[in-house]
Amino acid sequence: MARYVDGYVLPVPKKNVAAYRRMAQKAAKVWMDHGALEYRECVGDDLHTVATEKGTKKVRGVPPFGRGVRLKSGETVVFSWIVFKSKSDRNRVNARVMKDPRIAAMMEGEKMPFDVKRMLYGGFRVIVEA
């Protein structure tokens, strides 16, 4: 069965990573409760080099994740994904998540720990699984 993935890349001020992590842990529980198969949130660690046959190095012409979200000084990148059984299952799960009062509480409460307007996102059909 082909899985479906929602992917996200977003800028987070380094000083807000702990707050973002707390929010993401709550969000993960909501998505998993409604049927997501996997939920991952990853914070940038090495955003300026790529693997080569001789190790890692900066490569001209290969833009880092930070460029897409217009990374500013003092920020890092969070790369996230949620895995679903299928696109139709993703649509069903996300509809339930958006109606969940736990998500509404997160949106109404504290100030968001990242700039939503610079977030990148999309839905992806899986074409290779190993």
Buried (B, 14 or more C-beta within 10 A) or exposed (E): EEBBBBBBBBBBBEEBBEBBBEBBEEBBEBBBEBBBBEBEBEBBEEEEEEEEEEEEEEEEEEEBBBEBBEBEEEBBBBBBBBBBBBBEBBEBBBEBBEEBEEBEEBEEEEEBBBBEEBBBEEBEEEEEEE
